[in-house]
């Protein structure tokens, strides 16, 4: 199949998915939130559903779904497995590195927003203080504090634009790593925290092109 034909088909499929999800959101607005919708929203913000000729698949940006996700997940009431939902939003949306063969920050971090990632982790800490997911969530929070904004001139969507004015905070990131070492010394997150504290440079540059996920744990 010709690359342009594949790209057209992928675009149509993505558009239909957005329309369907929007219909579901509107239909449930009068009856209240139903939790099983969030996994589908996160999936729609993660899936590689477009194709760039000669560069392969990538994620088609859906700012309207991200807006709805943030409104729902930031107000999520305490409930069974709510900690999983919060972590999924942080890990799969607001700090996620999208692996593909394209060049451009927006292809790899379409929804990176340190402020939102940190806010959701703090919500998880407050509402689920005994969650076994806290060590992983804290690592992502530290990452959000360490990551540097992209250079100016890359304002390519309304979600990503907020990250352009982000100011890293190395002191807060180091404090989080020390907390992981103190409270969770035996897990893989402790090893990652120790490596981060000892590594240089401490602040993280976003990959412009194909690269490894900078959130990966050391082996």
C-alpha distance (Angstrom), angle and dihedral (degrees) to the residues before:
residue distance angle dihedral
X1 . . .
X2 3.80 . .
X3 3.85 113.8 .
X4 3.81 92.2 -123.2
X5 3.80 90.4 52.4
X6 3.81 90.9 50.9
X7 3.79 90.1 48.3
X8 3.81 91.1 50.8
X9 3.80 92.8 49.4
X10 3.81 91.1 47.4
X11 3.80 90.2 50.2
X12 3.79 92.9 51.5
X13 3.81 91.6 48.1
X14 3.80 91.7 49.7
X15 3.80 91.7 49.1
X16 3.80 91.8 50.7
X17 3.81 90.5 49.6
X18 3.81 91.1 52.4
X19 3.81 92.2 48.2
X20 3.81 91.6 49.0
X21 3.78 93.1 48.6
X22 3.80 91.4 47.4
X23 3.80 89.6 52.0
X24 3.81 90.3 51.8
X25 3.79 91.6 49.7
X26 3.80 93.0 50.3
X27 3.80 92.9 45.2
X28 3.81 91.3 54.3
X29 3.79 97.1 42.7
X30 3.80 93.1 90.3
X31 3.79 95.7 45.3
X32 3.79 100.4 43.7
X33 3.78 135.4 -107.3
X34 3.80 120.7 -41.6
X35 3.78 112.4 -157.2
X36 3.79 97.6 -141.6
X37 3.80 90.4 70.7
X38 3.82 94.8 68.7
X39 3.83 96.6 69.1
X40 3.79 89.8 53.9
X41 3.79 91.2 49.4
X42 3.80 91.3 50.4
X43 3.80 89.4 48.0
X44 3.81 90.8 52.4
X45 3.81 89.0 52.5
X46 3.81 92.1 50.3
X47 3.80 108.6 37.1
X48 3.80 120.0 105.1
X49 3.78 98.1 -127.1
X50 3.81 104.5 155.0
X51 3.77 134.7 60.8
X52 3.77 130.2 -143.0
X53 3.83 113.7 -156.0
X54 3.83 110.8 -104.7
X55 3.84 91.4 0.3
X56 3.79 102.0 68.9
X57 3.78 131.1 -140.7
X58 3.78 126.7 -8.7
X59 3.80 138.9 163.8
X60 3.81 119.0 -84.1
X61 3.82 108.0 -135.5
X62 3.81 115.4 -116.9
X63 3.83 108.7 -175.2
X64 3.78 93.9 170.9
X65 3.82 91.8 59.4
X66 3.81 90.8 45.7
X67 3.82 89.8 54.0
X68 3.79 91.0 51.9
X69 3.79 92.2 45.5
X70 3.80 92.6 52.1
X71 3.81 92.3 48.2
X72 3.80 90.8 52.1
X73 3.78 102.7 38.6
X74 3.82 95.6 43.5
X75 3.81 88.4 56.5
X76 3.81 96.7 38.1
X77 3.82 110.0 142.4
X78 3.78 120.1 -130.6
X79 3.79 107.8 -85.4
X80 3.76 143.2 143.0
X81 3.83 110.8 -57.7
X82 3.78 90.4 2.1
X83 3.79 88.2 132.6
X84 3.81 88.9 60.4
X85 3.79 91.1 52.7
X86 3.80 92.6 50.3
X87 3.80 92.3 48.7
X88 3.80 91.8 47.8
X89 3.80 90.6 53.8
X90 3.80 91.2 49.9
X91 3.80 96.7 43.1
X92 3.80 100.9 36.2
X93 3.81 100.4 35.8
X94 3.81 119.5 13.2
X95 3.81 98.9 40.2
X96 3.79 100.6 17.6
X97 3.79 122.3 136.3
X98 3.81 110.2 -148.6
X99 3.78 110.5 -146.6
X100 3.81 113.5 -142.5
X101 3.80 141.0 123.2
X102 3.80 97.3 -102.8
X103 3.79 127.8 110.2
X104 3.80 118.9 -129.9
X105 3.78 134.5 75.6
X106 3.77 92.1 -113.2
X107 3.80 91.8 60.7
X108 3.80 91.9 56.6
X109 3.83 103.0 33.5
X110 3.82 106.9 25.8
X111 3.83 94.5 156.6
X112 3.79 103.8 25.1
X113 3.82 107.6 146.6
X114 3.79 114.6 157.6
X115 3.80 92.6 -166.8
X116 3.80 93.1 57.4
X117 3.80 93.6 43.3
X118 3.81 91.5 52.2
X119 3.80 92.8 45.9
X120 3.81 92.4 53.2
X121 3.80 93.1 47.7
X122 3.81 89.9 50.5
X123 3.80 89.0 50.3
X124 3.81 88.9 52.1
X125 3.82 90.3 49.4
X126 3.82 92.7 50.8
X127 3.78 98.8 42.7
X128 3.82 101.5 33.4
X129 3.83 104.7 31.9
X130 3.81 92.7 159.8
X131 3.80 96.9 46.1
X132 3.81 115.5 133.8
X133 3.80 86.5 -141.9
X134 3.80 93.5 68.6
X135 3.83 96.9 93.9
X136 3.81 92.2 55.4
X137 3.81 91.1 42.8
X138 3.80 90.9 51.3
X139 3.81 91.2 51.8
X140 3.79 89.4 54.5
X141 3.79 90.7 47.5
X142 3.81 89.9 53.6
X143 3.81 89.4 48.3
X144 3.81 90.0 52.8
X145 3.80 90.1 53.9
X146 3.82 92.7 47.5
X147 3.80 101.1 46.1
X148 3.78 116.0 103.5
X149 3.81 121.4 -138.1
X150 3.79 117.1 -106.4
X151 3.80 118.3 -102.0
X152 3.77 117.7 -83.8
X153 3.77 117.3 -87.6
X154 3.80 97.7 54.7
X155 3.82 100.2 97.0
X156 3.79 95.8 140.2
X157 3.81 104.1 145.5
X158 3.78 138.7 15.2
X159 3.81 95.3 -112.8
X160 3.79 96.1 49.6
X161 3.82 92.5 44.5
X162 3.81 91.6 75.5
X163 3.80 90.8 62.2
X164 3.80 91.3 60.0
X165 3.82 90.3 75.9
X166 3.83 95.6 42.3
X167 3.80 117.1 128.0
X168 3.84 115.5 -152.8
X169 3.80 116.7 -130.8
X170 3.80 110.6 -153.2
X171 3.80 93.7 178.4
X172 3.80 93.0 58.1
X173 3.80 91.8 45.4
X174 3.81 91.7 52.1
X175 3.80 90.5 48.2
X176 3.80 89.7 54.8
X177 3.81 92.3 49.6
X178 3.80 91.1 50.9
X179 3.79 89.3 49.8
X180 3.81 90.3 53.4
X181 3.80 90.8 50.8
X182 3.80 91.3 48.5
X183 3.80 99.3 45.3
X184 3.81 103.6 26.5
X185 3.82 104.7 29.9
X186 3.81 99.1 151.9
X187 3.79 104.3 52.5
X188 3.80 132.3 86.2
X189 3.80 88.9 -102.8
X190 3.82 89.6 65.6
X191 3.79 89.9 55.8
X192 3.79 89.8 50.3
X193 3.80 91.7 47.6
X194 3.80 91.9 50.8
X195 3.81 91.7 48.8
X196 3.80 91.1 48.8
X197 3.80 93.2 50.8
X198 3.80 90.7 50.6
X199 3.79 97.1 41.6
X200 3.79 130.3 94.2
X201 2.94 137.5 -116.1
X202 3.78 92.7 36.1
X203 3.79 99.5 -166.0
X204 3.80 114.6 73.3
X205 3.80 125.4 -127.3
X206 3.79 115.0 -148.9
X207 3.81 114.3 -118.3
X208 3.80 111.6 -111.2
X209 3.77 94.2 -163.6
X210 3.82 139.1 17.1
X211 3.80 109.6 -35.0
X212 3.80 143.2 133.4
X213 3.80 120.1 -67.6
X214 3.83 104.0 -93.2
X215 3.82 89.4 -148.1
X216 3.80 92.8 63.1
X217 3.80 118.2 127.1
X218 3.82 118.2 -117.6
X219 3.79 114.5 -102.6
